[in-house]
Every structure is written in structure tokens, then in C-alpha cells.
Amino acid sequence: MALQDDVQTILERGVSDGDVVGAVAQVVTGDGTLAAAAAGKRSADPDAGAGAMTLDTVCWIASMTKAITGTAAMQLVEQGRLDLDAPASGVVPSLAEVGVLEGFDDDGQPQVRPARSPITLRHLLTHTAGFGYEFWTEELLRYQQATGVPSVTTCELASLTAPALFDPGERWWYGTNIDYAGLMVQEVSGQRLGDYLDEHVLGPLGMDSTNFRISEDMAARQSAMHARLPDGSLVAIEFGLPPEPEFQMGGGGLYGTVGDYCRFLQMILGRGSRNGARLLQPETVDQMAANSMGDVRVVALPAVIPDLTNEAEFFPGIEKSWGLTFQINEEPLPTGRPAGGLMWAGLANSFFWIDMANQVAGAYISQQLPFADSRSYQLYEDIETATYASL
């Protein structure tokens, strides 16, 4: 019970200090729960009538979607319907046309050349295909402004016509890669991404409060989004993805609960299985949890759109690689997580980690922008540290 008390105290302190309006966290083993806590409110708006933040509160999990889409892709790799190392344009032909952004001419028009080699599913799952997000990529923001190509957050297919920033496999850069992986899942399965996930991932795991579409039941439990003002306070803001998207964003479109996400984490801890439901073969999960990009390493992401994100890098100074589709710390972390641990995050300041060696994982979710908010992130890191102190 000590960890349960610690996690609850961390969240309550965060609320009272103004680090978050509300937050939830859960720490799990492969077959049990070590701690599950919630604190604060679903909205800072006193007129919203929002209730307390609870474990069944629905939140935008943003890029925590990526590992779920990656799982779907790896199911199809197992079946021989997708190939990690074949040209991905064989499944999504537009990938052969995207090109590489070389720069801009004197009139500010983008200069795009053909890529020197084909993009593969492995490139997409490791973020080495060359695609970016405009909020971390000045050249991409400039490209969008020059051409009118929309942001991926519009969920318009036109957003996926933006060029890559370098040739496949050359380096790591974080972006829309998993959205293309989601299109590949759709193409070979013949199902819309959300329908495929319902049938093959979310449903078997009992993740019945996770979806691209917010049902009435989910809406009644949904947290508001918040923004950190210059004075450090948090206010509720209007925020939401398009309710009828042109494509379902495999890189960041899911809404869900912390309990649902921890069911997914338990499946990874179980090397593809949870409560008798097998989603992946053990060797597939081992492959997903191993460095899949060679000597390439994760780098810091600059804050190009400060309303959406601060500069972002977890554990600076620690070497980090990428699996299929997790960040991997190549060295032990000050929290106690050993080398080989997995983690990632969502834009609204949600974070998770998976430790296969110690068979422990955890997720923390708040709902506020900009990303990499030092005060919200510290609560997550404190929870991870408390977990290892309790083991």
C-alpha cells in the first residue's frame, strides 16, 4: 500500500501546487495493479460543472496512440500481410511521391527532390522515414505556410502530402510516420483503422473506453483541455480533433482512460498476452522492445510553436534509441529504470513507461498544453521514481 499512498500524495500535491488541474496515474505488473490514483478536477472552469478527475476520466492520449497502431501493424507483419523492410509504397502508393524538402528558393517556394531510397514500415515505426510535425520543425511549418498544406491535426489526407525532411534511415526525427503506418493497416486489412483496432487490439484487451470517436458515455466522463498561461496558472480551453475525420490519426487520434492504457501496457509486459488474450507472439514483442534503428539516436525537439510544445527531450544526456514503436533508454535512468526500458508520451502531457526486466509499467495522464510542461512532467517522473523505490 505504500506505493498507492505515494502516488496519491504526488498527484494531490501537484493539484494543490497548481502543477495540474487534474491528473490520473496507474502502476501495474503483468497481472496486477500496484497503484491507481486520481486527483483534482476535470476542468478549471468553475462554470463547466465538471466533476472530479477519476480513474475512468476520458482523456486525449495523443501520441500514446502510436504504440497501439504499431501493435496493429506488427500483427499484420506476423501474418505476412505487411513487411517491415519492403517499400511501403507497395501498400500506400503516395509514399513513393512525397520527396525530400531541400530548402526554399528566393521566392520562398519549397524545393523538393525525389528520395534516394524507398521508405519502409521499419522507417515509419522508428521515426527514421524523414517526416516531421510542424510544431517541432521550422522547415515544415514554412512549407505549410507556403503551400497551404494543412497540419496533421486536421485529420485531412492532404496533410500527408508534406515532404520528408531527409532520406529514409538517415537520422531520427519525430513526426507523422505512424499515421502512414495506420494507413497501411487500413489498406491491407480492408477496415477503417478504428474498426481494426476495436476488433484486434482494444476489444480483446477490454479497452472499452478507448476510441477515435467519443461516445456519449465517454463524453460524460471527459476531461477538458487546459493551457499554461505566462503567469503559471492553468485555464480551460476549447480543444478537440475533428469529430468526422477524413482519416483516423494512427499517430495521435485516440481518446481513452488510464486504466484502459494500462491494460495495453500489461499486454506488452506479458510479451503479447493479457488475461488469456494473445495479441502478438512473444518474439514479436521482443523485437518491438529492441533497438530497430542501429546507430541512429533520438535528439531533442525544438519548440517551434510554443503554444503547443516546449523543447522536448526525456532524460537529456542519456543515449536513446527507438524500437517498434517505443523510445528505449540505452543507459540506466535516475528514476531507477534500467537500461532497455521503454517509454513515450502524448502531446497533452501524458507519459508511460514499460520495464520488461522488472515486469512493471505505468501511465500518467494530465490534459494541458504546451507539451513537456516541466511541472506536469515532474509528477510523472516522481511516480516512476517512487515505483522503483518501492520495488
C-alpha positions as CSV (number, residue, x, y, z in Angstrom):
1,M,0.0,0.0,0.0
2,A,3.0,2.3,0.4
3,L,3.2,3.0,-3.3
4,Q,-0.5,3.6,-3.6
5,D,-0.2,6.3,-0.9
6,D,2.9,7.8,-2.5
7,V,1.2,8.1,-5.9
8,Q,-1.9,9.6,-4.4
9,T,0.2,12.1,-2.5
10,I,2.2,13.1,-5.6
11,L,-0.9,13.8,-7.5
12,E,-2.6,15.7,-4.7
13,R,0.5,17.8,-4.2
14,G,0.6,18.6,-7.9
15,V,-3.0,19.8,-7.8
16,S,-2.5,21.9,-4.7
17,D,0.7,23.5,-6.1
18,G,-1.0,24.3,-9.5
19,D,1.1,21.9,-11.5
20,V,-2.1,20.4,-12.9
21,V,-5.8,20.9,-12.7
22,G,-6.3,17.2,-12.5
23,A,-4.3,14.0,-13.2
24,V,-4.5,10.3,-13.1
25,A,-1.9,7.6,-12.7
26,Q,-1.6,3.8,-12.5
27,V,1.3,1.5,-12.0
28,V,0.9,-2.2,-13.0
29,T,2.6,-5.5,-13.1
30,G,1.8,-8.1,-15.8
31,D,-1.2,-9.3,-13.9
32,G,-2.0,-6.8,-11.2
33,T,-2.1,-3.2,-10.0
34,L,0.5,-1.7,-7.7
35,A,-1.1,1.8,-7.5
36,A,-4.1,3.7,-9.1
37,A,-4.8,7.3,-8.2
38,A,-6.6,10.4,-9.3
39,A,-6.7,14.0,-8.0
40,G,-8.1,17.3,-8.9
41,K,-10.9,18.3,-11.3
42,R,-11.7,17.6,-15.0
43,S,-12.0,21.3,-15.7
44,A,-10.6,24.5,-14.3
45,D,-13.7,26.4,-15.5
46,P,-16.0,26.8,-12.4
47,D,-19.0,27.2,-14.8
48,A,-18.4,23.9,-16.6
49,G,-20.0,21.8,-13.9
50,A,-17.2,19.2,-14.3
51,G,-16.7,16.7,-11.6
52,A,-13.6,15.3,-10.0
53,M,-10.8,13.6,-12.0
54,T,-11.3,9.9,-11.6
55,L,-9.7,6.7,-12.9
56,D,-12.4,6.4,-15.6
57,T,-12.0,10.0,-16.8
58,V,-11.6,10.1,-20.6
59,C,-8.6,12.0,-21.9
60,W,-7.0,12.6,-25.3
61,I,-4.0,10.3,-25.2
62,A,-2.5,11.8,-28.3
63,S,0.8,10.1,-29.3
64,M,0.3,7.3,-26.8
65,T,-1.9,6.1,-29.7
66,K,1.3,5.3,-31.6
67,A,2.2,2.1,-29.7
68,I,-1.3,0.8,-30.2
69,T,-1.2,1.5,-34.0
70,G,2.3,-0.1,-34.0
71,T,0.9,-3.2,-32.4
72,A,-1.7,-3.4,-35.1
73,A,1.0,-3.1,-37.8
74,M,3.1,-5.8,-36.1
75,Q,0.1,-8.2,-36.0
76,L,-0.1,-7.9,-39.8
77,V,3.7,-8.3,-40.1
78,E,3.3,-11.6,-38.2
79,Q,0.6,-12.7,-40.6
80,G,2.9,-11.9,-43.6
81,R,0.5,-9.2,-44.8
82,L,2.9,-6.4,-44.1
83,D,6.7,-6.4,-44.5
84,L,9.0,-4.3,-42.2
85,D,11.6,-3.9,-44.9
86,A,9.7,-3.8,-48.3
87,P,8.9,-0.4,-49.9
88,A,5.9,0.9,-48.0
89,S,4.7,2.5,-51.3
90,G,3.6,-1.0,-52.3
91,V,0.8,-0.6,-49.8
92,V,0.4,3.2,-49.7
93,P,1.4,4.4,-53.2
94,S,1.5,8.1,-52.2
95,L,4.7,7.3,-50.1
96,A,6.6,7.0,-53.4
97,E,5.7,10.6,-54.3
98,V,6.4,12.6,-51.1
99,G,10.0,13.6,-51.9
100,V,12.5,15.3,-49.7
101,L,12.5,19.0,-48.8
102,E,15.8,20.5,-49.8
103,G,15.1,24.1,-48.9
104,F,13.3,27.2,-50.4
105,D,14.0,29.4,-53.4
106,D,14.3,33.2,-53.4
107,D,10.6,33.5,-53.7
108,G,10.0,31.3,-50.7
109,Q,8.8,28.3,-52.7
110,P,9.8,24.9,-51.4
111,Q,12.4,22.8,-53.3
112,V,11.6,19.1,-53.2
113,R,13.6,16.3,-54.8
114,P,12.9,12.6,-55.1
115,A,14.0,10.4,-52.1
116,R,17.2,8.4,-52.7
117,S,15.7,5.2,-51.4
118,P,12.2,3.9,-50.5
119,I,10.5,4.4,-47.2
120,T,9.8,1.1,-45.3
121,L,7.4,0.2,-42.5
122,R,10.5,-0.1,-40.2
123,H,11.5,3.5,-41.1
124,L,7.9,4.6,-40.2
125,L,7.8,2.7,-36.9
126,T,11.2,4.1,-35.8
127,H,10.7,7.7,-36.9
128,T,13.5,7.5,-39.4
129,A,11.4,7.9,-42.5
130,G,12.0,11.7,-42.5
131,F,8.6,13.0,-41.6
132,G,8.1,15.8,-39.0
133,Y,5.5,17.7,-37.1
134,E,5.4,21.5,-37.8
135,F,5.4,22.3,-34.0
136,W,8.9,20.9,-33.8
137,T,10.1,21.6,-37.3
138,E,10.6,25.1,-38.6
139,E,11.1,24.0,-42.3
140,L,7.9,22.0,-42.2
141,L,5.9,25.0,-40.8
142,R,7.4,27.2,-43.5
143,Y,6.4,24.6,-46.1
144,Q,2.8,24.5,-44.8
145,Q,2.6,28.3,-44.9
146,A,4.0,28.4,-48.5
147,T,1.8,25.7,-49.9
148,G,-1.4,25.7,-47.8
149,V,-0.9,22.0,-46.8
150,P,-2.8,21.6,-43.5
151,S,-1.5,20.3,-40.2
152,V,-2.0,16.6,-39.5
153,T,-4.2,17.6,-36.6
154,T,-6.9,18.5,-39.2
155,C,-7.1,14.7,-40.0
156,E,-7.2,15.7,-43.7
157,L,-5.4,13.4,-46.1
158,A,-3.8,16.4,-47.7
159,S,-1.7,16.8,-44.5
160,L,0.1,13.6,-45.5
161,T,1.3,15.2,-48.8
162,A,4.1,17.1,-47.0
163,P,7.6,16.0,-47.9
164,A,10.1,14.3,-45.8
165,L,13.0,16.3,-44.3
166,F,15.8,13.8,-45.1
167,D,16.3,10.5,-46.9
168,P,14.9,7.3,-45.2
169,G,17.1,5.9,-42.5
170,E,19.5,8.9,-42.4
171,R,18.5,10.1,-38.9
172,W,15.7,10.2,-36.3
173,W,13.0,12.9,-36.4
174,Y,9.6,12.8,-34.8
175,G,6.5,13.2,-36.9
176,T,3.6,11.8,-38.9
177,N,5.3,8.4,-39.5
178,I,2.8,6.3,-37.6
179,D,-0.1,8.0,-39.4
180,Y,1.2,6.3,-42.6
181,A,1.6,3.0,-40.7
182,G,-2.1,3.4,-39.8
183,L,-3.0,3.8,-43.5
184,M,-1.0,0.6,-44.2
185,V,-3.1,-1.2,-41.6
186,Q,-6.3,0.0,-43.2
187,E,-5.1,-0.8,-46.7
188,V,-4.2,-4.5,-46.0
189,S,-7.0,-5.2,-43.5
190,G,-9.8,-3.6,-45.6
191,Q,-11.1,-2.0,-42.4
192,R,-11.0,1.6,-41.1
193,L,-8.2,1.9,-38.6
194,G,-10.6,2.3,-35.6
195,D,-12.6,-0.8,-36.7
196,Y,-9.5,-2.8,-37.0
197,L,-8.2,-1.7,-33.5
198,D,-11.7,-2.4,-32.0
199,E,-11.6,-6.0,-33.3
200,H,-7.9,-6.9,-32.9
201,V,-6.5,-4.7,-30.1
202,L,-8.9,-2.7,-28.0
203,G,-11.7,-5.3,-27.8
204,P,-9.6,-8.3,-26.8
205,L,-7.9,-6.2,-24.1
206,G,-11.2,-4.9,-22.7
207,M,-10.3,-1.3,-23.6
208,D,-13.9,-0.2,-24.0
209,S,-13.3,3.4,-23.2
210,T,-10.7,4.0,-25.9
211,N,-11.7,5.1,-29.3
212,F,-11.2,7.7,-32.1
213,R,-14.9,8.7,-31.7
214,I,-16.1,10.0,-28.3
215,S,-19.4,8.2,-27.4
216,E,-22.0,9.9,-25.2
217,D,-20.8,7.8,-22.3
218,M,-17.2,8.8,-22.9
219,A,-18.1,12.5,-23.3
220,A,-19.9,12.4,-19.9
221,R,-16.5,11.4,-18.3
222,Q,-14.2,13.6,-20.5
223,S,-11.6,16.0,-19.1
224,A,-11.3,19.5,-20.5
225,M,-8.0,20.6,-22.1
226,H,-6.0,23.3,-20.3
227,A,-3.3,25.8,-21.2
228,R,-0.5,27.1,-19.1
229,L,-0.5,30.9,-19.0
230,P,2.6,33.0,-18.7
231,D,1.9,33.6,-15.0
232,G,2.0,29.8,-14.5
233,S,-1.8,29.4,-14.0
234,L,-3.9,26.9,-15.9
235,V,-7.2,27.7,-17.8
236,A,-9.6,25.5,-19.6
237,I,-9.5,25.9,-23.4
238,E,-11.6,24.7,-26.4
239,F,-9.8,21.8,-27.9
240,G,-10.8,18.7,-29.9
241,L,-10.0,16.7,-33.0
242,P,-12.5,16.7,-35.9
243,P,-15.4,14.5,-34.9
244,E,-15.7,13.2,-38.5
245,P,-12.0,12.9,-39.6
246,E,-11.0,12.2,-43.2
247,F,-8.6,9.7,-41.8
248,Q,-8.2,8.3,-38.2
249,M,-4.9,9.5,-36.9
250,G,-2.9,6.4,-36.0
251,G,-0.2,8.7,-34.6
252,G,-2.3,10.6,-32.1
253,G,-6.1,10.3,-32.5
254,L,-7.3,8.1,-29.6
255,Y,-9.1,9.2,-26.5
256,G,-9.1,6.8,-23.6
257,T,-8.6,6.2,-19.8
258,V,-5.5,5.4,-17.8
259,G,-7.0,2.0,-16.8
260,D,-7.5,1.1,-20.5
261,Y,-4.0,2.1,-21.4
262,C,-2.5,0.1,-18.5
263,R,-4.3,-3.0,-20.0
264,F,-2.3,-2.4,-23.1
265,L,0.9,-2.0,-21.1
266,Q,0.2,-5.3,-19.3
267,M,-0.1,-7.0,-22.7
268,I,3.4,-5.7,-23.6
269,L,4.7,-6.9,-20.2
270,G,3.1,-10.3,-21.0
271,R,5.0,-10.4,-24.3
272,G,1.8,-10.2,-26.3
273,S,-0.7,-11.7,-23.9
274,R,-3.0,-10.5,-21.2
275,N,-5.6,-12.5,-19.3
276,G,-5.6,-15.2,-21.9
277,A,-6.0,-12.9,-24.8
278,R,-2.9,-13.2,-27.1
279,L,-2.4,-10.2,-29.5
280,L,1.2,-10.8,-30.5
281,Q,3.7,-13.6,-30.4
282,P,6.4,-13.3,-27.7
283,E,9.2,-12.9,-30.2
284,T,7.3,-10.1,-31.9
285,V,7.1,-8.1,-28.6
286,D,10.8,-8.8,-28.1
287,Q,11.5,-7.3,-31.5
288,M,9.3,-4.3,-30.7
289,A,11.3,-3.7,-27.5
290,A,14.7,-3.8,-29.1
291,N,16.6,-1.0,-30.9
292,S,15.5,-1.2,-34.5
293,M,17.4,1.8,-35.9
294,G,21.0,0.8,-35.5
295,D,23.4,3.6,-34.6
296,V,20.9,6.4,-35.1
297,R,19.9,8.2,-31.8
298,V,17.0,10.3,-30.5
299,V,17.6,14.0,-30.4
300,A,16.0,17.0,-28.7
301,L,13.0,18.6,-30.4
302,P,12.9,22.4,-30.5
303,A,9.8,24.4,-29.6
304,V,8.7,25.9,-33.0
305,I,5.0,26.6,-31.9
306,P,5.4,27.5,-28.1
307,D,1.6,27.4,-27.6
308,L,1.7,23.6,-28.3
309,T,5.1,22.5,-27.0
310,N,8.2,23.4,-25.1
311,E,11.5,22.0,-26.2
312,A,11.2,18.2,-25.7
313,E,13.6,15.5,-24.7
314,F,13.3,13.0,-21.9
315,F,16.4,12.4,-19.8
316,P,18.9,14.6,-21.7
317,G,22.4,13.3,-21.8
318,I,21.2,9.7,-21.8
319,E,21.5,7.7,-25.1
320,K,18.1,6.8,-26.5
321,S,17.2,4.6,-29.4
322,W,13.9,3.5,-30.9
323,G,12.1,0.2,-31.2
324,L,8.8,-0.6,-32.9
325,T,7.3,1.9,-31.6
326,F,8.9,2.8,-28.3
327,Q,11.7,5.0,-27.2
328,I,14.4,2.9,-25.5
329,N,16.8,4.3,-22.9
330,E,20.2,2.7,-23.6
331,E,21.5,3.5,-20.2
332,P,20.0,3.3,-16.6
333,L,17.9,6.3,-15.6
334,P,18.0,8.3,-12.4
335,T,14.4,7.2,-11.7
336,G,15.6,3.6,-11.2
337,R,14.5,2.4,-14.6
338,P,17.2,0.1,-16.0
339,A,18.8,0.3,-19.5
340,G,16.4,-1.2,-22.1
341,G,13.3,0.4,-20.7
342,L,10.6,1.7,-23.0
343,M,8.5,4.9,-22.9
344,W,6.7,7.6,-24.7
345,A,4.1,10.3,-24.3
346,G,1.2,12.3,-25.6
347,L,1.1,16.0,-26.5
348,A,-1.3,16.9,-23.7
349,N,1.3,15.9,-21.1
350,S,0.6,12.2,-20.7
351,F,3.5,9.7,-20.2
352,F,4.1,6.0,-19.9
353,W,7.0,3.6,-19.3
354,I,7.4,-0.2,-19.6
355,D,10.2,-2.2,-17.8
356,M,10.3,-5.7,-19.1
357,A,13.2,-6.7,-16.8
358,N,11.3,-5.8,-13.6
359,Q,7.9,-6.5,-15.0
360,V,6.5,-3.1,-14.1
361,A,4.9,-0.4,-16.2
362,G,3.0,2.8,-15.5
363,A,1.0,5.6,-17.1
364,Y,0.3,9.2,-16.0
365,I,-2.2,11.5,-17.8
366,S,-2.9,15.2,-17.5
367,Q,-4.7,17.4,-20.0
368,Q,-2.8,20.5,-20.7
369,L,-0.6,22.4,-23.2
370,P,2.1,23.1,-24.1
371,F,3.7,19.7,-24.2
372,A,6.8,18.9,-22.0
373,D,5.4,21.1,-19.2
374,S,8.1,20.8,-16.6
375,R,5.6,20.9,-13.7
376,S,3.3,18.1,-15.0
377,Y,6.2,16.0,-16.3
378,Q,7.9,16.2,-12.9
379,L,4.8,14.5,-11.3
380,Y,5.2,11.6,-13.8
381,E,8.9,11.3,-13.0
382,D,8.2,11.4,-9.3
383,I,5.8,8.5,-9.7
384,E,8.3,6.4,-11.7
385,T,11.0,7.2,-9.1
386,A,8.6,6.2,-6.2
387,T,7.8,2.9,-8.0
388,Y,11.4,1.9,-8.1
389,A,12.0,2.9,-4.5
390,S,9.1,0.6,-3.6
391,L,10.3,-2.5,-5.5
